[in-house]
């Protein structure tokens, strides 16, 4: 399944959920399609049947890297974060490469680059993030029930997309082993960029602390998603309670989603 210029693009279909599988051709995830040539963009709709694109990036990320939406495809901007979050969002001026080169104070640099596992475990502490996550999940479920096909993306297709995908898979009864397997598939697309960013720190700053933070923040590791779900269980008691109380997904809506998505 390929589109030129879109490395981290895949169908959630085919993933095992208990004794069943997710229906193919209904929900897709990816990085931002800014490098896709104009002559390839139409494939999103014509080849893969995508009706809706959900962009999870910030306003600044979109301004930095806009793209043309294919004809016949609905575009929805639902930013999971209102502002830049170093280590997750990729705005000009906040990405690792530029920030590291421009920051000379070692302690400031070390404190500014966050621990990615802490970011994940605390990602839902912000009310606005929960609200946007709720909107994204409900939009995707609504599209599925209406027979529409959805692509959701962020900049790299790793963190924001990874969290949304994990929630969707959990809702559909996919086990943690399969959730993590889907999550780490992203490394096939981002590992080269991760190595570049880590090497940049080592060459220009010679700081192993920051190098390690950058490397860990640039790849997908199972512990990040595990930490997120552990935080949810501590706060809500269970993922089921989280979906009901925080995301407003009733058992009836969940069952309807499963009925449509599982084969």
C-alpha positions as CSV (number, residue, x, y, z in Angstrom):
1,X,0.0,0.0,0.0
2,X,2.0,3.0,-1.3
3,X,1.6,6.6,-2.2
4,X,4.7,8.4,-3.4
5,X,6.0,10.8,-0.8
6,X,4.0,9.2,2.1
7,X,6.1,6.8,4.0
8,X,4.1,6.3,7.2
9,X,0.7,5.4,5.7
10,X,-1.2,2.4,6.6
11,X,-4.7,0.8,7.0
12,X,-5.8,-0.2,10.4
13,X,-7.7,-3.0,8.7
14,X,-6.5,-6.5,9.1
15,X,-5.5,-6.1,12.7
16,X,-6.8,-9.0,14.8
17,X,-9.4,-8.3,17.5
18,X,-10.0,-11.4,19.5
19,X,-11.3,-14.0,17.0
20,X,-12.1,-11.4,14.4
21,X,-10.3,-8.8,12.3
22,X,-10.7,-5.1,11.6
23,X,-12.4,-4.4,8.3
24,X,-10.0,-3.1,5.6
25,X,-10.3,0.2,3.7
26,X,-12.2,2.1,6.4
27,X,-9.7,3.8,8.7
28,X,-6.2,4.9,7.6
29,X,-3.4,6.6,9.5
30,X,-0.3,8.5,8.2
31,X,2.2,11.3,8.5
32,X,1.3,14.7,6.9
33,X,1.1,14.3,3.1
34,X,3.1,17.5,2.4
35,X,5.7,15.6,0.3
36,X,3.1,13.8,-1.9
37,X,3.3,15.1,-5.5
38,X,0.1,16.7,-6.8
39,X,-0.4,13.9,-9.3
40,X,-0.4,11.3,-6.5
41,X,-2.8,13.1,-4.1
42,X,-5.9,11.9,-6.0
43,X,-5.0,8.3,-5.1
44,X,-6.1,9.0,-1.5
45,X,-9.7,9.2,-2.8
46,X,-9.6,7.3,-6.1
47,X,-7.5,4.3,-5.0
48,X,-8.2,4.1,-1.3
49,X,-11.7,5.6,-1.1
50,X,-10.8,8.2,1.5
51,X,-13.7,10.6,2.1
52,X,-12.4,12.6,5.0
53,X,-8.9,13.8,6.1
54,X,-8.5,14.7,9.8
55,X,-5.5,16.9,10.4
56,X,-4.3,16.7,14.1
57,X,-1.5,19.3,13.7
58,X,-1.4,22.8,15.3
59,X,-2.3,25.9,13.4
60,X,1.4,26.8,13.1
61,X,2.3,23.4,11.8
62,X,-0.3,23.8,9.0
63,X,0.9,27.3,8.2
64,X,4.5,25.9,8.0
65,X,3.6,22.9,5.9
66,X,0.3,23.3,4.0
67,X,-0.9,20.8,1.3
68,X,-3.7,20.7,-1.2
69,X,-6.7,18.4,-0.3
70,X,-7.8,16.1,-3.2
71,X,-11.1,17.0,-4.9
72,X,-14.0,15.2,-3.3
73,X,-12.3,14.8,0.1
74,X,-13.6,16.6,3.2
75,X,-10.8,18.2,5.3
76,X,-11.2,18.6,9.0
77,X,-8.7,20.4,11.3
78,X,-8.9,19.0,14.8
79,X,-5.7,20.1,16.6
80,X,-4.9,17.8,19.6
81,X,-2.7,20.5,21.0
82,X,-3.4,24.3,20.8
83,X,0.3,25.2,21.0
84,X,3.7,23.7,20.3
85,X,4.9,20.8,22.4
86,X,8.6,20.1,21.9
87,X,9.1,16.5,21.3
88,X,5.6,16.0,19.7
89,X,4.6,18.9,17.4
90,X,6.9,20.0,14.6
91,X,6.5,23.7,14.1
92,X,9.4,25.7,12.6
93,X,11.5,27.0,15.4
94,X,10.5,24.3,17.8
95,X,11.8,21.2,16.1
96,X,14.7,19.4,17.6
97,X,17.2,20.3,14.9
98,X,16.8,24.1,14.9
99,X,16.2,24.4,18.7
100,X,19.3,22.3,19.5
101,X,21.6,24.3,17.2
102,X,20.3,27.7,18.5
103,X,20.4,26.8,22.2
104,X,23.8,27.2,23.8
105,X,23.0,26.9,27.5
106,X,23.4,23.1,28.3
107,X,21.1,23.1,31.3
108,X,18.4,25.0,29.5
109,X,18.6,22.6,26.6
110,X,18.4,19.6,28.9
111,X,15.4,20.9,30.7
112,X,13.6,22.1,27.5
113,X,13.8,18.7,25.8
114,X,11.2,16.6,27.6
115,X,11.2,13.0,28.6
116,X,8.8,11.4,26.1
117,X,7.4,8.8,28.4
118,X,6.4,11.5,30.9
119,X,4.7,13.4,28.0
120,X,2.7,10.3,27.1
121,X,1.6,9.5,30.7
122,X,0.5,13.1,31.2
123,X,-0.9,13.8,27.7
124,X,-4.5,13.7,28.9
125,X,-4.1,16.0,31.9
126,X,-5.0,19.0,29.8
127,X,-8.7,19.4,29.4
128,X,-8.4,20.8,25.9
129,X,-6.4,17.7,24.8
130,X,-9.1,15.4,26.1
131,X,-11.8,17.5,24.4
132,X,-10.0,17.4,21.0
133,X,-9.3,13.6,21.4
134,X,-12.9,13.1,22.1
135,X,-13.9,15.1,19.0
136,X,-11.5,13.1,16.8
137,X,-12.7,9.7,18.0
138,X,-16.3,10.6,17.7
139,X,-15.7,12.0,14.2
140,X,-14.0,8.8,13.1
141,X,-16.7,6.6,14.6
142,X,-19.5,8.7,13.0
143,X,-17.8,8.3,9.6
144,X,-17.5,4.6,10.0
145,X,-21.2,4.3,10.9
146,X,-22.1,6.5,7.9
147,X,-20.0,4.3,5.6
148,X,-17.3,6.9,5.1
149,X,-13.5,6.2,5.0
150,X,-11.2,8.4,7.1
151,X,-7.5,9.2,7.1
152,X,-6.1,10.9,10.2
153,X,-2.6,12.3,10.4
154,X,-0.2,14.6,12.3
155,X,3.3,15.6,11.3
156,X,5.2,12.3,11.6
157,X,2.2,10.0,12.2
158,X,3.8,8.8,15.5
159,X,2.6,10.5,18.7
160,X,-0.8,12.1,18.1
161,X,-1.8,9.6,15.5
162,X,-0.3,6.8,17.6
163,X,-2.5,7.8,20.6
164,X,-5.7,8.1,18.6
165,X,-5.0,4.8,16.8
166,X,-4.3,3.0,20.2
167,X,-7.7,4.3,21.5
168,X,-9.5,3.2,18.4
169,X,-8.0,-0.3,18.6
170,X,-8.7,-0.6,22.3
171,X,-12.4,0.4,21.6
172,X,-12.5,-2.3,19.0
173,X,-11.3,-5.0,21.4
174,X,-7.8,-5.3,20.0
175,X,-5.3,-6.7,22.5
176,X,-2.4,-4.7,23.8
177,X,0.1,-6.9,21.9
178,X,-1.5,-5.9,18.6
179,X,-1.9,-2.3,19.6
180,X,1.8,-2.1,20.4
181,X,2.7,-3.9,17.2
182,X,0.8,-1.3,15.1
183,X,2.4,1.5,17.1
184,X,6.0,0.5,16.6
185,X,5.5,0.0,12.8
186,X,6.0,3.7,12.6
187,X,9.7,3.2,13.3
188,X,10.1,1.9,9.7
189,X,9.4,5.5,8.6
190,X,10.9,7.6,11.3
191,X,14.1,5.8,12.4
192,X,16.3,7.5,9.8
193,X,15.0,11.0,11.0
194,X,15.5,9.9,14.6
195,X,19.1,8.9,13.9
196,X,19.8,12.2,12.1
197,X,18.4,14.2,15.0
198,X,20.3,12.2,17.6
199,X,23.5,12.5,15.6
200,X,23.0,16.2,15.3
201,X,23.0,16.6,19.1
202,X,26.0,14.4,19.5
203,X,28.0,16.3,16.9
204,X,27.1,19.9,17.8
205,X,26.5,19.6,21.6
206,X,28.4,16.4,22.7
207,X,25.7,15.9,25.3
208,X,24.6,12.3,25.9
209,X,21.7,13.3,28.1
210,X,20.1,15.4,25.4
211,X,21.1,12.9,22.7
212,X,19.2,10.1,24.6
213,X,16.2,12.3,25.1
214,X,16.1,13.2,21.4
215,X,16.5,9.6,20.3
216,X,13.8,8.3,22.6
217,X,11.5,11.2,21.6
218,X,11.9,10.5,17.9
219,X,11.0,6.8,17.9
220,X,8.0,4.8,18.9
221,X,8.6,2.5,21.9
222,X,6.0,0.2,23.4
223,X,6.5,1.7,26.9
224,X,5.1,5.0,25.8
225,X,1.7,3.6,25.0
226,X,1.8,1.3,28.0
227,X,2.5,4.3,30.2
228,X,-0.4,6.1,28.7
229,X,-2.8,3.3,29.5
230,X,-1.4,2.8,33.0
231,X,-2.0,6.5,33.6
232,X,-5.6,6.1,32.4
233,X,-6.2,3.2,34.7
234,X,-4.8,5.2,37.7
235,X,-7.0,8.1,36.9
236,X,-10.2,6.4,35.8
237,X,-10.0,2.9,37.1
238,X,-10.2,1.3,33.7
239,X,-10.0,2.2,30.0
240,X,-13.8,1.5,29.8
241,X,-14.5,4.2,32.4
242,X,-12.2,6.5,30.5
243,X,-14.0,6.0,27.2
244,X,-17.4,6.5,28.9
245,X,-16.6,9.5,31.2
246,X,-13.8,11.4,29.4
247,X,-14.6,10.6,25.7
248,X,-18.3,10.2,26.1
249,X,-18.5,6.9,24.3
250,X,-21.4,4.8,25.5
251,X,-21.4,1.1,25.4
252,X,-24.1,1.2,22.7
253,X,-21.9,3.4,20.5
254,X,-18.9,1.2,21.1
255,X,-20.9,-1.9,20.2
256,X,-22.2,-0.2,17.0
257,X,-18.6,0.7,16.1
258,X,-17.5,-2.8,16.6
259,X,-20.4,-4.2,14.6
260,X,-19.4,-2.1,11.6
261,X,-15.6,-2.6,11.9
262,X,-15.2,-6.2,12.8
263,X,-15.4,-9.1,10.3
